[in-house]
Amino acid sequence: MKKTTLLIMAAGIGSRFGTGIKQLEPVGLHDEIIMDYSIHDAIAAGFRKIIFVIRRDIEEDFRERIGNRVEQICRELQVETAYAFQDLKEIPEGFSVPEGRTKPWGTGQAVLAAKHLLHEPFAVINADDYYGKEAFGQLHQWLSADHADTAVAMAGFILKNTLSDYGGVTRGVCQVTEGHTHIADVVETSNIVKTIDPVTGAVGAEANGQRLDPDSYVSMNMWGFPAKEGCDPPFVEVLEKGFHTFFETAVPANPLKAEYLLPTLIGGLLREKKFTVKVLETKDRWFGVTYKEDKPIVVESFKKLIAQGAYREELYSDLLEKKD
């Protein structure tokens, strides 16, 4: 099978999380962080290269908290690791950073930060989301096959299973084709809050007063981008062209807050019928740390998964045993 790469976007400031770096919060029995479980599941699924996209200012904390430890485990498992750095100043030639801009440029730029490391089919995930084993297995299998240069895959989660009890979240809300095999459109939607029907207790969702279908597919930024044997992923070139267009159009309109986001770019490509997006349906339940108050729920969720046998208390021990 083809070598596949997992790119983990861990450069987010985490302003909604408050103090500290939410990607580095311990949630496991032995202080594992959410990223540990994603790395474990990716390696178990067959991924053989891990790229961390971080900021320079969190590099020391990142390496101390997870990087050095994971690098050692990956070396034993013959899995390659690499770092890329997302920088506010890394923008297309001919443009400048708007005065007063401090907000990062978004997930599209995070992937571009690693373009010099992407030489094989790759998947993209957020550092602070738990996706489950099934999604990694499906993505690796999809990436191992040949696809058109205009094909993309997305792990499809159900909206009502991805909401926080403590405030609004941002999701790429998807429209799907008949048969639920492909996405027809994806719209980045912010401030989605959970609602509870007072009579039935059913979970609902709304954004800025507008009701959403709680059973809609949503993007949790778990994408797959193919590449043919011996070729770099063609989507990287699409990203570069789109970043230039973003600075021509979106940045002048909103210089301090405009973001170059993967769901927004892919949604535009879908509407222009330039790309297709395969839905890889997953029944695993997502959870993550968006707010401080989310952490106890996440800790308890991992305890349950360990009790059910999904993971060992010593997280990577099963992979290391198989190696031996």
N, C-alpha and C positions, 0 to 999 in steps of 0.2 A: 504494500500500500504506500501511497505518497506520504512523504514527511509533511506534517501539518504543524502550524504555529498558533499559539494562543497569545494574543496581545491584551494585556490587562491595563485599563485606563485608571491610573491611581493618582492623577495630578490635580483632582478637584479640590477646591479650597474648603468645601464643606461648611459654608456660612450658616446654613440652617441647623447644623449640628451643635453650634456653640463653640466653646473652647476645646482645644485638642484636635487631633486629626482622626476623623471618624473611620477612615480606612484601616487604622491601626488599633482600633479598640479590641481588646480580648473578649472572645465570646465562647471559646471552647473550654473543656475540662482542664486543659493544660495551657491556658492562655493563647490558644490558637485564635487567629482572626478569620474573618469570613473568607479572605483571599486564600488561606490555607486549604479550605475545603474545595474551592474552585480549582486550585492547582492540583490537588489530589485527584479530583474527578476527571480533569483534563488528561493527566498522565495515565490514569486507569483506562480512559477511552482510547488512548493511542497518540495523543499529541506529544511531540518530541522536541519542541522549542517553546520557551516562555519568554516573552518580552514584557518588561515592566516600563510603563510610561509614567514618569513622575516629574516633579519639579526639583530644581537644584536645591531649593531651600529646605526640602524635606528629605534629601538624600541620606543624611546621617541617621536620622530617626528611622527611616525606612529600612536601611541596611541593618541597623541594630535590632529592629523589631521583627523583621521577617527575611530580608534579603540574604544575609549571610547564611542563615539557617537553611533556607530553601535552596540556595546555591549548592550547599554541601549535599543535601538529599538528592538534588537533580544530578549532580556529578555521579553519585553512586548508581543512579538509575539510567545514566547515559542520556540525560535530557539536557539540552543546551539552554542557557539563560543569557539574557542581554538586557541592557538598560537604554532607554531613550528619554530625552528631557524635553518637556513641553515648555516653551518660552514665549512670553507675550510679544517679544521683539522679532520672532521668526515669522515674518509675513512676506507676501509676494513682493518682488522687486518693483520699485516705482511707487510704493505706498509707504506711509509712516503711521506709527501708533498715535491715535488721537490723544491730545493733551488731556490728562486726568484719567485715562483708561487704566484700570487695574484688573478688571475681570478677564480671565482667560478666554481664548477664542472658541472653546467648545470641543466637542468630541471629534469633529472632522479634523481639526488641527492636531488633536492628540494622536490620531492615526498617522497623519503626515509627519509627525515628529520621529516616527520609527521607519520611515520609508526606506532608509538605507539598510535596514535590517530585514526587510520583507522580500524574500526570494522564493516563497512557496505559498500554497494555499493557507489562508489564515482566518482565525475567528477573533472577534472582538468582544470583550465583556467589560462591565464596570467592576471596580475593585470592591465596592461595598454592597454588592447584591449576591444573594445565594440563589443559584439557578437549578441545582439538582443534577443527579447523575445522568438521567435520561437525555437531557438537552445536549450534554457534551458528547455522548455517544452518537446521537443523531447527526450532530454537526461534523464530527470527525468522519463518519461514514459518507456524508454528502461531499465533504471537501476531498475525500480520497478518490472520488470519481471525476471524470472529465465533464466540464460544462462550458457553455458558451461564455464568451468574454462579458456578455451583458447579463449574466445570471448572478443573483445574490440569494442567500438563504437567511432566514430569520427564525429563531426559536420563538414560537408563539405562546404567550402566557395569557391567562384569562384575567381581565381587568379587576374583577372583584377579589381575586386572590393576590393582588399586588398593592393593596391600599394600606395606608398607615392609620392607626387609631388616633394619631396625635396631630394631624394637620395635612395640608395639601401636598400632593406629589405631582411630578411631571411624567407623562407617559406618551409614547407614540401610539395613538389610537388608530387601529387598522380597519379598513374595509377589505373583505375577502371575496374572492370569486366564488361562483357556484361550486360546491363540492369542497370548499375550504382548503384548496390546495395551494393557491397563490394569493398574494396581496394585490388588491386593486388600487389602494391608496393608503398612505400613512400620514397622519397629521400630528405633529408635536403639540400636545395639549398640557397646559400648566394648571396648577391649583386644582387638581382633581381631589375631591374629598369623599370619604366614605359616608354613606347615609344608611340608616336602619329604619325599615318600615315599622311603625309603632304597633301595628296590628299583627303582622305575620312574622316580624323579626328578620325579614329577608334583607340581604345586603344590596345596596344600590350605590350609585356614583353620580356625582354631578361636578361640573366645572363652571365657576362663575355664574351660578344660577341655572345652568342648562343641564338637563338630565342626560346621562350617557347610558348606553346599554351595558350593564355590569358583566355580561357574558361576551363582550367584545374581545377580540384578540388585541393585545398590546405588545409593542416592542419594549423590551427591557435592555436595549442596546446589546443584545446577543446576536451578532451577525456573522455570516460566513461569506468569504470572498475567494473565489476559485483562482487557480493558476494552472496552466498546462505544464507538463514536465519540462524542466529546464528554463522556464519563463517566469518573469516577475509578475505578480498579480496585476492585471490590467486596471483594476479599480483604483489603484494608487494614482494613475495618470488622470482619471476622472476627478478624483479628489483635488488634485493640484489645479486643474482648470476651474473647478467649482469654487475653490478658495479665492482665485483671482476675481471671479465674477462677484463673489460675496463682498470683496472690498470695493468693487465698483458700484454696487447697488445697495447692499444692506448696511454697510458701515457708515456711509454718509447720512443715511436716514436715522441711525441710532448709534452714534459713535462710541458711547460709553457702555452699552449693554448688548449690542448685537452679537449673536453667537452662531458659529458655523457648526450645525448639528447634523449628525448622520441621518436621523429620521427625516429631517427637513430636506436634505439633499436627495435622499432616496425617494421620498414622496414626490419631489419634482421630476425625477427621472421616470417614475412610474406614470405620472400624468402626461408626460411627453411621449410615453410608450417607447422609451429608449432602453429600459431594463425590465427584467422580470424578477420577482421575489418569491421564492418557494417558502411556504409556511411549514416549519417542522414543529408539529404540535407536541407539546409536552404536558403531561398530567402532573408533573412535580409542582409543588407549591413553592412559590417564591417567598423569600423574606429578606429584609435588609434593614440597615440602620440609617434612616433619614433624620430622625430626631433622637435626642438623648433618651427619651422615654421609650423608644423602640428597643433599646438594648436588652432589658430583662426578658422580653418576649423572644428575642433571637437566641439568647443564652438557653432559655428553656426549650426552644425548638431543637437545638443541637443536642441537648441532653436526651430528648425523646428519640432522635434519630440514632444516637449511640445505643440507647436501651433497646431499640428495635433491631439492632445489628447492621444498620446501614453503614456505620463507621465504627472503627475500634477506638478505644480510649487513647491509645497511642496512634495518632491519625495515620501516619505514613507506614506503619509497621507491616501492613498487608502487602504493600507494593514492594517493600524491601525484601520481604520473605519470598515473593515470587521471583525476584531477581536471583536470589540464592538457589 
